[in-house]
Amino acid sequence: MPDRRQDLLGRLADLSEEAVQRLSDAPGADRVVQAVKGLGDRVDELQRRTKGFEELERRLAKLEKRVDSLTKPARGAASRARARTPKAGSTAKKA
């Protein structure tokens, strides 16, 4: 059984080598190879550019929390402000 498996893998390797050889001999193959190499370079560049986004997202979340905390009124100040304002029904004229 192991001989049969090795034989099968050997045949598969030979066929793949032949296929690669035929592809390299095909017209326009050099353009395909150059395009694949260029694609790899572009993917590397894209990865380098997007690497900084995680840090920016963390900084943005921190700043959003800070802005939210600054825009919310303090609990003590809000309750004092409500206590000072007269209610609409309590200012009735005495006759």
C-alpha positions in Angstrom: 0.0 0.0 0.0 2.8 2.6 0.8 4.4 1.9 -2.6 1.1 2.7 -4.3 0.7 5.9 -2.4 4.3 7.0 -3.2 3.7 6.1 -6.9 0.5 8.2 -6.9 2.2 11.2 -5.2 5.1 10.9 -7.6 2.8 10.9 -10.6 1.0 13.9 -9.3 4.2 15.8 -8.7 5.3 15.0 -12.3 2.0 16.2 -13.7 2.2 19.4 -11.7 5.7 20.1 -12.9 4.6 19.5 -16.5 1.7 21.9 -16.0 3.9 24.6 -14.6 6.4 24.1 -17.5 3.6 24.4 -20.1 2.2 27.5 -18.4 5.6 29.1 -18.5 6.0 28.4 -22.2 2.5 29.8 -23.0 2.4 33.2 -24.7 1.6 36.0 -22.1 2.8 33.9 -19.2 5.5 36.5 -18.3 2.7 39.1 -18.0 0.8 36.8 -15.6 3.9 36.3 -13.5 4.6 40.0 -13.3 0.9 40.7 -12.4 1.0 38.1 -9.6 4.3 39.6 -8.3 2.8 43.1 -8.5 -0.3 41.9 -6.6 1.9 40.6 -3.8 3.6 44.0 -3.6 0.3 45.8 -3.5 -1.1 43.6 -0.8 2.0 44.2 1.3 1.6 48.0 0.8 -2.1 47.8 1.7 -1.3 45.8 4.9 1.3 48.4 5.9 -1.2 51.2 5.4 -4.0 49.6 7.3 -1.8 48.5 10.2 -2.2 52.0 11.8 -6.0 51.9 11.8 -6.3 49.9 15.0 -4.3 52.5 16.9 -6.4 55.3 15.5 -9.6 53.4 16.4 -8.4 53.1 20.0 -7.5 56.7 20.2 -10.9 57.7 18.7 -12.8 55.6 21.2 -10.9 57.2 24.0 -11.6 60.7 22.7 -15.3 59.9 22.2 -15.6 58.8 25.9 -13.8 61.9 27.0 -16.1 64.2 25.0 -19.1 62.3 26.3 -18.0 62.8 29.9 -17.4 66.5 29.3 -20.8 67.1 27.7 -22.8 65.3 30.4 -23.8 67.7 33.2 -22.6 66.8 36.7 -25.3 65.2 38.9 -25.0 67.6 41.8 -25.1 70.7 39.5 -28.1 69.4 37.7 -30.1 68.8 40.8 -29.3 72.3 42.2 -30.3 73.9 38.9 -33.7 72.1 39.0 -34.2 73.2 42.7 -33.8 76.8 41.8 -36.1 77.0 38.9 -39.7 77.7 39.9 -42.4 75.4 38.7 -45.2 76.7 36.4 -48.0 75.9 38.8 -46.4 77.3 41.9 -46.4 81.0 40.8 -50.1 81.6 41.0 -51.2 85.2 41.9 -53.0 85.6 45.3 -56.2 87.5 45.2 
